[in-house]
Amino acid sequence: MKRRHNMPFGAECRDDGTVRFRLWAPAARQVDLCLDDLRLDDLRPDDANHPAHIPLEKLDKGWFELVTDAAHPGSQYRFRIDGGQKVPDPASRFQLHDVHGSSEVIDPNAFSWHDDSWRGRPWEEAAIYELHVGAFTLAGTFSSVGDRLDYLVDLGVTAIELMPVADFPGRRNWGYDGVLPFAPDSCYGRPEDLKELVQSAHSRGLMILLDVVYNHFGPEGNYLNLYAPQFFTARHHTPWGNAINFDGAESPSVRDFFIQNAQYWLTEYHFDGLRLDAVHAIIDDSKPDILTELAAAVRSSVGTDRRVHLILENERNQARYLQRTELCKPRTYTAQWNDDIHHALHVIVTGERDGYYSDYAERPLELLGRCLVSGFGYQGEGSPYKNGETRGEPTTGVPLTAFVSFLQNHDQIGNRAFGERIHKVADPRPVRAALEIMLLAPSPPLLFMGEEFGSETPFLFFCDFGKDLAAAVTAGRRKEFARFARFNDESAREQIPDPNDSRTFEACRLDWDAIAQPQHQGWLRLYRQLLRLRHHHIVPRLSAACAIQADYNVRADHGLTAHWHFPDRAKLTLLANLRTAPHSGLTPPATQMIYTSEDVSAEALQQGTLPAWSVAWFLES
């Protein structure tokens, strides 16, 4: 089976053996194609030592186009702008020599797919495992991720989420500095290696999701300002500078670039879904906005025979994007990462109250309860951290499956100065209790690579920029922490790892040998047990998730009770004691107990007492 997304730009292999090249360059007078493997001939040679330059035809509205038989799959090419600077194709499908090098003509039909029967999995079955391709294994490639798929199946996750793989500058990066969004980075492998990973996941029943970045381009290797400055606008500003132009006079071509990118990953690579990074940094005053238009385009293009999931990261908590149809199908987006539940749990487990955790410091258990039964903790209330600015929208009508829960992810670990995981900053018992809540509650859980065996490997911020930019990034990274008391002194800030030092990245590679140690085996057994219970008891009741009725109650600032009433008349109950002393006065239901923390005795529970940092789950069928 062949899969190909026909794009209106870039290099497209045609059935007659020619290749069509198309570039939007509204600020250019002339665009030439430079083929690295085309030397002196009868076209337009410069000399015997340089590639020939073939002019593209100038079309309306800033477009340039060329159809030629001088190129073929594997050809290396660049575009020359106005007889000067040579640039890679912004829609390049592959960059063998990084973001400043030539693009490669890729024929998608050269790859044979064998997963034609795969239609995806229902979202309510999602248990997500986020990973960074480069740090997940020692080899750091798409193929080596594939070697660990059986392990992930045995763990009990049902979906893999790859951090961004779009081509970024250098040999290592989190992925959020990508500049060529259609090209999987060559340090991980070739396009066919990524496609093989996708279909290998499908053959094991695993969904595979991709993180994409539509709010900015990275600071190195982005040549768009040279020939298409209309890609950006000074009317809106983001943390990275001028915003991407989603609502200006020439925005249709810009909007289409990103819509095509979403369709490309879902069609040509057969991904099961996309996670859109930090959409709160996308500024768009048009109607419909780009998020709405993109979701509509994706859902109309993939058809009704596939389950495709679109997930947001959005600190604004805009529940409008998560609304459902009368049949409980997503109108636009399937789910959103729920920072609120992470922040509430983090405050409870660690006691940390700096920065944005201050919004959760006064009533973390109340906010945790609200997250568990209705999604967001902030649904229009004022944020003390943001000087009273309101945050969020009511979640009425949005199912709990629309809110992805997590105790760790790349941001919440990597944004710490030393990249410490939760196991390094909190005692084991509180961490265990938080997991016992998160993994059995109705909302889909997300794990970050290695957390399932209590990995002590840090996940630091790392990159590989050119010399001048590297120094600025290192200084900027350390300056970010100057407002924390721990780093008031400059000498203390100097201890923060240099993001551009290769040793910083090497320290982040998972230590798989650690699994053999008893303490890590204990964590792995816990995760496997909880995920198994989730799939057996919770997931079957989520298919009609729009109709769940739920409530919670907080006792004495440390006791939490929550109830979920399912359409099949089943009732799920949580009792939790989230403090360092026993909690009495609870009333356990007279129903089947499906899980308790290891130090909970049946006798004490019958008397309404839970020991410190413990949890009990009950299910009435």
Solvent accessible surface area in square Angstrom, and as a share of the most:
residue,aa,sasa,rsa
1,M,114,0.51
2,K,104,0.44
3,R,23,0.08
4,R,59,0.22
5,H,23,0.10
6,N,106,0.54
7,M,4,0.02
8,P,43,0.27
9,F,12,0.05
10,G,0,0.00
11,A,6,0.05
12,E,9,0.04
13,C,11,0.06
14,R,106,0.39
15,D,146,0.75
16,D,97,0.50
17,G,53,0.51
18,T,24,0.14
19,V,1,0.01
20,R,37,0.13
21,F,0,0.00
22,R,49,0.18
23,L,2,0.01
24,W,21,0.07
25,A,0,0.00
26,P,33,0.21
27,A,50,0.39
28,A,5,0.04
29,R,180,0.66
30,Q,70,0.31
31,V,0,0.00
32,D,0,0.00
33,L,0,0.00
34,C,2,0.01
35,L,0,0.00
36,D,40,0.21
37,D,75,0.39
38,L,29,0.15
39,R,121,0.44
40,L,100,0.50
41,D,49,0.26
42,D,133,0.69
43,L,81,0.40
44,R,100,0.37
45,P,54,0.34
46,D,78,0.40
47,D,60,0.31
48,A,67,0.52
49,N,119,0.61
50,H,91,0.41
51,P,18,0.11
52,A,0,0.00
53,H,5,0.02
54,I,13,0.07
55,P,60,0.38
56,L,12,0.06
57,E,117,0.52
58,K,120,0.51
59,L,55,0.27
60,D,119,0.62
61,K,177,0.75
62,G,13,0.12
63,W,36,0.13
64,F,2,0.01
65,E,48,0.22
66,L,27,0.14
67,V,61,0.35
68,T,17,0.10
69,D,120,0.62
70,A,28,0.22
71,A,1,0.01
72,H,90,0.40
73,P,73,0.46
74,G,36,0.35
75,S,0,0.00
76,Q,32,0.14
77,Y,2,0.01
78,R,63,0.23
79,F,0,0.00
80,R,33,0.12
81,I,8,0.04
82,D,47,0.24
83,G,43,0.41
84,G,46,0.44
85,Q,88,0.39
86,K,48,0.20
87,V,0,0.00
88,P,4,0.02
89,D,1,0.00
90,P,17,0.11
91,A,3,0.02
92,S,1,0.00
93,R,9,0.03
94,F,1,0.01
95,Q,0,0.00
96,L,82,0.41
97,H,120,0.54
98,D,39,0.20
99,V,0,0.00
100,H,85,0.38
101,G,14,0.14
102,S,9,0.06
103,S,0,0.00
104,E,12,0.05
105,V,1,0.01
106,I,16,0.08
107,D,37,0.19
108,P,2,0.01
109,N,51,0.26
110,A,85,0.66
111,F,27,0.11
112,S,49,0.31
113,W,2,0.01
114,H,141,0.63
115,D,13,0.07
116,D,75,0.39
117,S,100,0.64
118,W,35,0.12
119,R,104,0.38
120,G,11,0.10
121,R,62,0.23
122,P,33,0.21
123,W,16,0.06
124,E,38,0.17
125,E,43,0.19
126,A,0,0.00
127,A,1,0.01
128,I,1,0.01
129,Y,0,0.00
130,E,0,0.00
131,L,0,0.00
132,H,3,0.02
133,V,2,0.01
134,G,4,0.04
135,A,0,0.00
136,F,0,0.00
137,T,11,0.06
138,L,147,0.73
139,A,69,0.54
140,G,6,0.06
141,T,40,0.23
142,F,0,0.00
143,S,68,0.44
144,S,13,0.08
145,V,0,0.00
146,G,17,0.16
147,D,121,0.63
148,R,75,0.27
149,L,0,0.00
150,D,88,0.46
151,Y,34,0.13
152,L,0,0.00
153,V,64,0.37
154,D,89,0.46
155,L,2,0.01
156,G,17,0.17
157,V,5,0.03
158,T,7,0.04
159,A,0,0.00
160,I,0,0.00
161,E,1,0.01
162,L,0,0.00
163,M,3,0.01
164,P,5,0.03
165,V,2,0.01
166,A,18,0.14
167,D,1,0.00
168,F,0,0.00
169,P,1,0.00
170,G,20,0.19
171,R,170,0.62
172,R,19,0.07
173,N,1,0.00
174,W,16,0.06
175,G,1,0.01
176,Y,28,0.11
177,D,23,0.12
178,G,14,0.13
179,V,5,0.03
180,L,6,0.03
181,P,15,0.09
182,F,0,0.00
183,A,0,0.00
184,P,0,0.00
185,D,3,0.01
186,S,34,0.22
187,C,51,0.31
188,Y,8,0.03
189,G,17,0.16
190,R,76,0.28
191,P,2,0.01
192,E,70,0.31
193,D,45,0.23
194,L,0,0.00
195,K,5,0.02
196,E,81,0.36
197,L,5,0.02
198,V,0,0.00
199,Q,15,0.07
200,S,24,0.15
201,A,0,0.00
202,H,8,0.04
203,S,88,0.57
204,R,93,0.34
205,G,24,0.23
206,L,3,0.02
207,M,0,0.00
208,I,0,0.00
209,L,0,0.00
210,L,2,0.01
211,D,1,0.01
212,V,8,0.05
213,V,24,0.14
214,Y,5,0.02
215,N,3,0.01
216,H,17,0.08
217,F,20,0.09
218,G,4,0.03
219,P,82,0.52
220,E,34,0.15
221,G,9,0.09
222,N,41,0.21
223,Y,52,0.20
224,L,7,0.03
225,N,92,0.47
226,L,85,0.42
227,Y,3,0.01
228,A,0,0.00
229,P,54,0.34
230,Q,47,0.21
231,F,8,0.03
232,F,34,0.14
233,T,13,0.08
234,A,69,0.53
235,R,137,0.50
236,H,24,0.11
237,H,120,0.53
238,T,19,0.11
239,P,117,0.74
240,W,119,0.42
241,G,34,0.32
242,N,79,0.40
243,A,2,0.01
244,I,5,0.02
245,N,9,0.04
246,F,3,0.01
247,D,30,0.15
248,G,19,0.18
249,A,108,0.83
250,E,72,0.32
251,S,7,0.05
252,P,90,0.57
253,S,28,0.18
254,V,0,0.00
255,R,22,0.08
256,D,47,0.24
257,F,9,0.04
258,F,3,0.01
259,I,13,0.07
260,Q,26,0.12
261,N,1,0.00
262,A,0,0.00
263,Q,21,0.09
264,Y,0,0.00
265,W,3,0.01
266,L,0,0.00
267,T,43,0.25
268,E,1,0.01
269,Y,2,0.01
270,H,4,0.02
271,F,0,0.00
272,D,2,0.01
273,G,0,0.00
274,L,0,0.00
275,R,0,0.00
276,L,1,0.01
277,D,12,0.06
278,A,12,0.10
279,V,4,0.02
280,H,40,0.18
281,A,12,0.09
282,I,16,0.08
283,I,46,0.23
284,D,25,0.13
285,D,104,0.54
286,S,36,0.23
287,K,187,0.79
288,P,77,0.48
289,D,31,0.16
290,I,5,0.02
291,L,12,0.06
292,T,45,0.26
293,E,62,0.28
294,L,2,0.01
295,A,0,0.00
296,A,58,0.45
297,A,24,0.18
298,V,0,0.00
299,R,62,0.23
300,S,90,0.58
301,S,61,0.39
302,V,21,0.12
303,G,34,0.32
304,T,147,0.86
305,D,86,0.45
306,R,43,0.16
307,R,113,0.41
308,V,9,0.05
309,H,12,0.05
310,L,0,0.00
311,I,1,0.01
312,L,0,0.00
313,E,21,0.09
314,N,3,0.02
315,E,66,0.30
316,R,109,0.40
317,N,3,0.02
318,Q,26,0.12
319,A,1,0.01
320,R,140,0.51
321,Y,17,0.06
322,L,0,0.00
323,Q,56,0.25
324,R,24,0.09
325,T,48,0.28
326,E,174,0.78
327,L,146,0.73
328,C,36,0.21
329,K,126,0.53
330,P,31,0.20
331,R,140,0.51
332,T,20,0.12
333,Y,0,0.00
334,T,2,0.01
335,A,0,0.00
336,Q,2,0.01
337,W,4,0.02
338,N,1,0.01
339,D,27,0.14
340,D,0,0.00
341,I,4,0.02
342,H,1,0.01
343,H,13,0.06
344,A,0,0.00
345,L,1,0.01
346,H,7,0.03
347,V,6,0.03
348,I,25,0.13
349,V,11,0.06
350,T,31,0.18
351,G,46,0.44
352,E,53,0.24
353,R,130,0.48
354,D,91,0.47
355,G,21,0.20
356,Y,80,0.31
357,Y,19,0.07
358,S,43,0.28
359,D,15,0.08
360,Y,4,0.01
361,A,9,0.07
362,E,153,0.68
363,R,108,0.39
364,P,24,0.15
365,L,9,0.04
366,E,67,0.30
367,L,1,0.00
368,L,0,0.00
369,G,0,0.00
370,R,62,0.23
371,C,2,0.01
372,L,6,0.03
373,V,21,0.12
374,S,37,0.24
375,G,0,0.00
376,F,0,0.00
377,G,0,0.00
378,Y,8,0.03
379,Q,21,0.09
380,G,34,0.33
381,E,58,0.26
382,G,35,0.34
383,S,1,0.00
384,P,91,0.57
385,Y,88,0.34
386,K,70,0.30
387,N,148,0.76
388,G,45,0.44
389,E,106,0.47
390,T,95,0.55
391,R,30,0.11
392,G,18,0.17
393,E,36,0.16
394,P,90,0.57
395,T,9,0.05
396,T,118,0.69
397,G,54,0.52
398,V,15,0.09
399,P,5,0.03
400,L,9,0.04
401,T,9,0.05
402,A,0,0.00
403,F,1,0.00
404,V,0,0.00
405,S,3,0.02
406,F,0,0.00
407,L,2,0.01
408,Q,2,0.01
409,N,1,0.01
410,H,2,0.01
411,D,27,0.14
412,Q,21,0.09
413,I,3,0.02
414,G,0,0.00
415,N,71,0.37
416,R,47,0.17
417,A,8,0.06
418,F,56,0.23
419,G,0,0.00
420,E,34,0.15
421,R,1,0.01
422,I,8,0.04
423,H,33,0.15
424,K,114,0.48
425,V,42,0.24
426,A,18,0.14
427,D,98,0.51
428,P,89,0.56
429,R,110,0.40
430,P,10,0.06
431,V,0,0.00
432,R,56,0.20
433,A,0,0.00
434,A,1,0.01
435,L,0,0.00
436,E,1,0.00
437,I,0,0.00
438,M,1,0.01
439,L,0,0.00
440,L,0,0.00
441,A,4,0.03
442,P,0,0.00
443,S,8,0.05
444,P,2,0.01
445,P,1,0.00
446,L,0,0.00
447,L,2,0.01
448,F,0,0.00
449,M,0,0.00
450,G,0,0.00
451,E,0,0.00
452,E,0,0.00
453,F,1,0.00
454,G,3,0.03
455,S,1,0.01
456,E,98,0.44
457,T,15,0.08
458,P,37,0.23
459,F,0,0.00
460,L,11,0.05
461,F,45,0.19
462,F,0,0.00
463,C,0,0.00
464,D,23,0.12
465,F,17,0.07
466,G,34,0.33
467,K,185,0.78
468,D,125,0.65
469,L,55,0.27
470,A,15,0.12
471,A,66,0.51
472,A,61,0.47
473,V,30,0.17
474,T,17,0.10
475,A,63,0.49
476,G,32,0.30
477,R,20,0.07
478,R,43,0.16
479,K,152,0.64
480,E,102,0.46
481,F,15,0.06
482,A,34,0.26
483,R,163,0.60
484,F,49,0.21
485,A,87,0.68
486,R,152,0.55
487,F,12,0.05
488,N,100,0.51
489,D,83,0.43
490,E,114,0.51
491,S,72,0.46
492,A,30,0.23
493,R,47,0.17
494,E,93,0.42
495,Q,125,0.56
496,I,2,0.01
497,P,38,0.24
498,D,47,0.24
499,P,0,0.00
500,N,24,0.12
501,D,36,0.18
502,S,53,0.34
503,R,181,0.66
504,T,9,0.05
505,F,16,0.07
506,E,87,0.39
507,A,48,0.37
508,C,0,0.00
509,R,49,0.18
510,L,11,0.05
511,D,70,0.36
512,W,31,0.11
513,D,122,0.63
514,A,10,0.08
515,I,26,0.13
516,A,86,0.66
517,Q,80,0.36
518,P,110,0.69
519,Q,100,0.45
520,H,7,0.03
521,Q,56,0.25
522,G,26,0.25
523,W,38,0.13
524,L,3,0.02
525,R,145,0.53
526,L,6,0.03
527,Y,0,0.00
528,R,68,0.25
529,Q,66,0.29
530,L,0,0.00
531,L,1,0.00
532,R,150,0.55
533,L,32,0.16
534,R,0,0.00
535,H,54,0.24
536,H,126,0.56
537,H,24,0.11
538,I,1,0.00
539,V,15,0.09
540,P,81,0.51
541,R,47,0.17
542,L,3,0.01
543,S,85,0.55
544,A,47,0.37
545,A,6,0.05
546,C,54,0.32
547,A,52,0.41
548,I,22,0.11
549,Q,121,0.54
550,A,33,0.26
551,D,69,0.36
552,Y,65,0.25
553,N,80,0.41
554,V,30,0.18
555,R,90,0.33
556,A,72,0.56
557,D,127,0.66
558,H,19,0.08
559,G,0,0.00
560,L,0,0.00
561,T,17,0.10
562,A,0,0.00
563,H,44,0.19
564,W,0,0.00
565,H,73,0.33
566,F,9,0.04
567,P,66,0.42
568,D,83,0.43
569,R,219,0.80
570,A,1,0.01
571,K,59,0.25
572,L,0,0.00
573,T,3,0.02
574,L,0,0.00
575,L,3,0.02
576,A,0,0.00
577,N,0,0.00
578,L,14,0.07
579,R,88,0.32
580,T,113,0.66
581,A,38,0.29
582,P,82,0.52
583,H,8,0.04
584,S,68,0.44
585,G,45,0.44
586,L,13,0.06
587,T,117,0.68
588,P,34,0.21
589,P,36,0.23
590,A,115,0.89
591,T,41,0.24
592,Q,100,0.44
593,M,84,0.37
594,I,17,0.09
595,Y,12,0.05
596,T,31,0.18
597,S,5,0.03
598,E,137,0.61
599,D,68,0.35
600,V,19,0.11
601,S,50,0.32
602,A,54,0.42
603,E,115,0.52
604,A,30,0.24
605,L,7,0.03
606,Q,143,0.64
607,Q,145,0.64
608,G,1,0.01
609,T,33,0.19
610,L,0,0.00
611,P,30,0.19
612,A,10,0.08
613,W,32,0.11
614,S,0,0.00
615,V,0,0.00
616,A,0,0.00
617,W,0,0.00
618,F,8,0.03
619,L,3,0.01
620,E,78,0.35
621,S,104,0.67
